[in-house]
Structure formats: structure tokens, C-alpha cells
Amino acid sequence: MLNLLVAERGDDRKHFMECLAACGEENISAEYAGSALSANDLFRKNPCRYDAVFLSVFPEMKNSAEAADTARQIQTISPRVQIVLMTAQEYLPFSVLEYGYFRLLKKPAEVSALKEILSDLKRHAAASAAGDQKLLVLRFNRKYFYLTCGSVLYIYKSRGGIVLVTEKGEYVHSGRLDEFEEQLGQTFCRCHGSFIVNFRHVIRSGTDYILMDDQQRISVSRAYRGRVKNFVQHMTENQKKTLKI
């Protein structure tokens, strides 16, 4: 799944959504924010979810500074996230371009141009998702099954062992949740004595719940609220340490 965050509104958002639908690309999810600042706020709530952020830029307005600052903060927190700048102008201010490599989408967006960018984003996401490709070995009824970490949405306890929920179905493993948790990548977080979620597939979280992108609502128990609350903050700090900021 390629997860996009798009800072666009009004008729421009409607056009982008129509263009995205016309691309016919599978396994793409898009969330929308009304401005670069609100996109930045949304990104910080779950930095590990997004593969690319689309930002509208209007060189003649203060929006340019907002877009530049948002791009800088996003790439500082998570350098694997790709930035796509969208503009109807023939140029972009240096304040936007000085922070690194960006893709450019001319507005109004054309299907062929957006499709080319999406294909490129998919290739980049696949190349940078080393942790998502970690192989999990499951055992049930003397049979073995193999899944990649990135394919797992969430995991929960059952009478027969634990159940791993993926986009393609459920798989049972004859083992303990505590032991299996040690095999998982850094995007997984325990939110309940019986549940572990992959924040790559989390849409929204609250004090006592987590909403997955398959619309499953998972409870956050009182004992794990502190862990969930600090999860994104700790992950962000780890990204910064990696960059030695």
C-alpha cells in the first residue's frame, strides 16, 4: 500500500481526487489536509504511515514559506518520505527548493503526469521498506506459513494462539503474543494485553482507541495508554538521532 498525504483544498482538491481515480493505480491510499501547516500536524501524529506528501505552492503568497518549512520538518523527521510540490506557476522560490530533492507536479494535474509520479513513488517506497520485508514464520497444525512484516495490519490473541490480520486475510500462529512481539519491526506497538497494531496502517488514534485503515476499531487499554501516547514521539526522536540533528 502506498500512503499519500495531500495538502490541497477546494476545486484543486476535487480535481486531484478525480485525477488520482483516473490513474487506476491499485493499493494507493490518500488522506487530505487543507494546508501545508495542517498536513504537518497530521504527519506528526503518525510519521511512519506516509510514503509521500503532496504540497501546493503559490510563490506569490506566504504559502511558499509554509510549504518550505513543512518539507524541511517532514524530511528531518523521516528522510524516506518523498515530497511532491504542486504549482500552477512556471517557477518555484528558492526557499522551497533549498531543502532537498523534490518531485514537481504541474497544476492542473494531468493523469499521465500523476501516474508517472505514482509509479516512481512506488519504486522508492519498495526500495526503502527494508523493515517491512522482514519475514515472519508462522506455525499452525504442523504447517508453516510465511508473511512479511509490512503485510500485517494488527495481531490479536485467540484461543488457538494468535491471529495475524493482513489485507488478504487472517493467519493463525501457535504461539504466545509476548514472544511473537519480539520478532516485529519498529512500526508495531502493543496497545492492549491482547492486541498489537502496525502503525503503518493506523488512520487515527485516541485516548482509548485506534482506528485501522480497514476500519477496524481497536481498544487501547488503560495499562497501555502511556505506551501508545509516547510511541509516535519516541519514533520521531529516533529518526532525529539517526540524522544526528
Protein Blocks (a to p, Z undefined) as FASTA:
>chain_A
ZZdddddehjllmmmmmmmmmnopghiacdddfbfklmmmmmmmommlpmbdcddddfkb
mklmmmmmmmmmmmmmmmmbccddddfbfbdcfklmmnoccddddddddfklmmmmmmmm
mmmmmmmmmmlmpccdddeehiacdddfklpmbdcddfklpadddfkbccdddddfklmm
mmpcfkbccfbfkbccdfklcfbdcfkbccdfkopacdddfklmmmmmmmmmmmmmmmmm
mnoZZ
